[in-house]
Amino acid sequence: MSSPLVIFDLDGTLIDTAPDLIDSLNHTIAPAGLAPMTLDDLHHLVGQGARVMIKRAFELRKVKLDEADAEVLFNNFVDHYRQNMPGKSRPFPGVVECLERLAAAGMTIAICTNKSEPLAIPLIEELGLTSHFATITGGDTFPVRKPDAAHIFGTIEKAGGTKDNAVMVGDSVNDILAAKNAGVPSIGVDFGYSDVPIADLSPSTVISHFDALTVDLVKELLATVEVAS
């Protein structure tokens, strides 16, 4: 059997990217005359990548966004975000220790994010975390993205894991629903960017700090899969 695989979402789960996402978004929408977004708006904006974030910003400000303009704005967002990477983005407390703990126990670790690869992979590199992950899949790695189960299945395959030995860790409905669609246990973090309490999404369990993501917790969740099967 393959080693246990722990799959992490990125924004709002592993890394607190909120300040930089808002900075790049405001840089992008300012020429269109939109009032700046705040961190309080973030919960309504993130989760489906930069294109959707821009679209939702226009919707919140009740301004029509033309498709032709949308692509230009997206490119401006990407340019600003990459040029300022990693900016103020930092791992959430306990992340590095958690990754080291899981690896020391022989577990494989991966990232499955709706952020595009050109933004996700350099961010992890800039933060010096790349070596922890067997694979990093983004919203553009496959034809589909979370909450589609195929995004998780593709990540599992790239990481050399199996569905029956995988756990998903995330902060939003896309993460928890993707895990349910894939039939894998989920760990919800309650400090991320969800616009509803993570417990309301019914993950397998909820943690408030990465100190709680232990080797034993992963084993317990995987044991429930064995019992169910």
C-alpha positions as CSV (number, residue, x, y, z in Angstrom):
1,M,0.0,0.0,0.0
2,S,1.2,3.5,-0.7
3,S,2.1,5.8,2.1
4,P,-0.7,8.1,3.6
5,L,-1.2,11.2,1.5
6,V,-2.2,14.5,3.1
7,I,-3.4,17.0,0.5
8,F,-3.6,20.7,1.4
9,D,-5.4,23.6,-0.1
10,L,-3.2,26.7,-0.4
11,D,-4.8,30.1,0.2
12,G,-6.4,30.3,3.6
13,T,-5.2,26.9,4.6
14,L,-1.4,26.6,4.3
15,I,-0.6,30.2,3.6
16,D,-2.2,33.5,4.7
17,T,-2.2,35.2,1.3
18,A,-5.1,37.6,2.1
19,P,-3.1,40.9,2.2
20,D,-1.4,40.2,-1.1
21,L,-4.5,39.0,-2.9
22,I,-6.3,42.2,-1.8
23,D,-3.4,44.4,-2.8
24,S,-3.2,42.9,-6.3
25,L,-6.9,43.0,-6.7
26,N,-7.1,46.7,-5.8
27,H,-4.2,47.5,-8.1
28,T,-6.2,45.7,-10.9
29,I,-9.6,47.2,-10.4
30,A,-8.5,50.8,-9.6
31,P,-8.2,51.9,-13.2
32,A,-11.8,50.8,-13.7
33,G,-12.9,53.2,-11.0
34,L,-13.9,50.6,-8.5
35,A,-13.6,51.5,-4.8
36,P,-10.9,49.4,-3.0
37,M,-11.8,46.0,-1.5
38,T,-11.0,45.3,2.1
39,L,-10.0,42.1,4.0
40,D,-13.6,41.9,5.1
41,D,-14.6,41.4,1.4
42,L,-12.1,38.5,1.0
43,H,-14.5,35.8,2.0
44,H,-16.8,36.7,-0.9
45,L,-14.0,36.8,-3.4
46,V,-11.6,33.9,-3.1
47,G,-11.8,30.2,-3.9
48,Q,-12.1,30.0,-7.7
49,G,-8.9,31.7,-8.9
50,A,-8.0,35.3,-9.9
51,R,-10.5,35.5,-12.8
52,V,-13.4,34.8,-10.6
53,M,-12.1,37.1,-7.9
54,I,-12.0,40.0,-10.3
55,K,-15.5,39.2,-11.6
56,R,-16.9,39.0,-8.0
57,A,-15.2,42.4,-7.2
58,F,-17.1,44.0,-10.1
59,E,-20.3,42.3,-8.9
60,L,-19.9,43.5,-5.4
61,R,-19.4,47.1,-6.7
62,K,-22.4,46.6,-9.1
63,V,-20.3,47.5,-12.1
64,K,-20.5,45.5,-15.4
65,L,-17.4,43.7,-16.5
66,D,-16.9,43.2,-20.2
67,E,-15.3,39.9,-21.2
68,A,-12.6,41.7,-23.3
69,D,-11.7,43.8,-20.3
70,A,-11.7,40.8,-18.0
71,E,-8.7,39.2,-19.7
72,V,-6.7,42.4,-19.6
73,L,-7.5,42.8,-15.9
74,F,-6.6,39.2,-15.2
75,N,-3.1,39.6,-16.8
76,N,-2.6,42.8,-14.8
77,F,-3.5,41.0,-11.6
78,V,-1.1,38.1,-12.4
79,D,1.8,40.5,-13.3
80,H,1.3,42.5,-10.1
81,Y,0.9,39.5,-7.9
82,R,4.0,37.7,-9.3
83,Q,6.2,40.8,-9.2
84,N,5.5,41.3,-5.5
85,M,5.7,37.7,-4.4
86,P,5.8,36.6,-1.7
87,G,4.9,40.0,-0.3
88,K,3.2,39.7,3.1
89,S,2.1,36.1,2.5
90,R,3.3,33.7,5.2
91,P,2.5,30.2,6.4
92,F,-0.1,30.0,9.1
93,P,1.3,29.2,12.6
94,G,2.5,25.6,12.9
95,V,2.4,24.8,9.2
96,V,6.2,24.0,8.8
97,E,6.2,22.0,12.0
98,C,3.2,20.1,10.8
99,L,4.7,19.3,7.4
100,E,7.9,18.1,9.0
101,R,5.9,16.0,11.5
102,L,3.9,14.3,8.8
103,A,7.0,13.6,6.6
104,A,8.9,12.2,9.5
105,A,6.1,9.7,9.9
106,G,6.5,8.6,6.3
107,M,3.5,10.5,4.9
108,T,3.4,12.1,1.5
109,I,2.2,15.7,1.2
110,A,0.7,17.5,-1.8
111,I,-1.1,20.8,-2.6
112,C,-4.4,20.9,-4.5
113,T,-5.4,24.6,-5.1
114,N,-7.7,26.5,-7.5
115,K,-4.9,29.1,-7.7
116,S,-3.2,28.8,-11.1
117,E,0.1,27.0,-11.3
118,P,2.0,30.1,-12.4
119,L,0.9,31.8,-9.1
120,A,0.9,28.8,-6.8
121,I,4.2,27.2,-7.6
122,P,6.4,30.3,-7.4
123,L,4.7,31.4,-4.2
124,I,5.6,28.1,-2.5
125,E,9.2,28.4,-4.0
126,E,9.6,31.9,-2.7
127,L,8.5,30.8,0.8
128,G,11.1,28.0,0.7
129,L,8.5,25.2,1.1
130,T,8.7,23.4,-2.2
131,S,10.7,20.4,-0.9
132,H,7.8,19.4,1.4
133,F,5.5,18.6,-1.5
134,A,5.4,15.6,-3.8
135,T,3.3,17.6,-6.2
136,I,1.5,21.0,-6.5
137,T,-1.6,21.0,-8.7
138,G,-3.4,24.2,-9.6
139,G,-6.7,25.3,-11.0
140,D,-5.2,25.0,-14.5
141,T,-3.4,21.7,-14.1
142,F,-6.4,19.7,-15.2
143,P,-9.5,20.4,-17.3
144,V,-11.5,20.7,-14.0
145,R,-10.9,22.2,-10.6
146,K,-12.3,21.8,-7.0
147,P,-15.0,21.0,-6.1
148,D,-14.7,18.5,-9.0
149,A,-13.4,15.2,-7.6
150,A,-11.1,14.8,-10.6
151,H,-8.9,17.6,-9.3
152,I,-8.3,15.5,-6.1
153,F,-7.9,12.3,-8.1
154,G,-5.4,13.9,-10.4
155,T,-3.4,15.2,-7.4
156,I,-3.4,11.8,-5.8
157,E,-2.1,10.2,-9.0
158,K,0.7,12.8,-9.4
159,A,1.7,12.3,-5.8
160,G,1.8,8.5,-6.2
161,G,-1.0,7.9,-3.7
162,T,-4.3,6.1,-3.6
163,K,-7.8,7.4,-3.0
164,D,-8.3,5.1,0.0
165,N,-5.2,6.4,1.7
166,A,-5.7,10.2,1.2
167,V,-7.0,13.1,3.3
168,M,-7.9,16.6,2.2
169,V,-7.2,19.7,4.3
170,G,-8.9,22.9,3.4
171,D,-10.7,26.1,4.5
172,S,-13.6,26.4,2.1
173,V,-16.7,24.8,0.6
174,N,-14.7,23.9,-2.5
175,D,-12.2,21.9,-0.4
176,I,-14.8,20.0,1.7
177,L,-17.1,19.4,-1.2
178,A,-14.3,18.1,-3.4
179,A,-13.3,15.7,-0.7
180,K,-16.8,14.5,-0.3
181,N,-17.1,14.1,-4.1
182,A,-13.9,12.1,-4.1
183,G,-14.9,10.0,-1.2
184,V,-11.9,11.0,1.0
185,P,-11.9,12.3,4.6
186,S,-11.5,16.0,5.1
187,I,-10.0,18.3,7.8
188,G,-11.4,21.8,7.9
189,V,-9.4,24.6,9.3
190,D,-11.5,27.3,11.0
191,F,-9.0,30.2,10.4
192,G,-9.3,30.4,6.7
193,Y,-11.3,32.4,4.2
194,S,-14.7,30.6,4.2
195,D,-17.7,32.8,4.1
196,V,-19.5,30.3,6.4
197,P,-18.3,28.6,9.6
198,I,-16.2,25.6,8.4
199,A,-18.1,23.3,10.7
200,D,-21.3,24.0,8.8
201,L,-19.8,22.4,5.7
202,S,-19.5,19.1,7.6
203,P,-15.8,18.1,7.2
204,S,-14.7,14.9,8.8
205,T,-13.1,17.0,11.6
206,V,-12.2,20.7,12.3
207,I,-8.9,22.1,13.6
208,S,-8.1,25.6,14.9
209,H,-4.3,25.3,14.7
210,F,-1.9,23.1,12.9
211,D,-0.6,21.7,16.2
212,A,-3.8,19.7,16.1
213,L,-3.0,18.1,12.7
214,T,-1.2,15.1,14.1
215,V,0.0,11.8,12.6
216,D,-2.6,10.1,14.8
217,L,-5.4,12.3,13.5
218,V,-4.6,11.3,9.9
219,K,-4.4,7.7,10.8
220,E,-7.7,7.9,12.6
221,L,-9.4,9.4,9.6
222,L,-7.9,6.9,7.2
223,A,-9.1,4.1,9.6
224,T,-12.7,5.3,9.1
225,V,-12.2,4.8,5.3
226,E,-11.0,1.2,5.8
227,V,-14.0,0.5,8.0
228,A,-16.4,2.0,5.5
229,S,-14.9,0.0,2.6
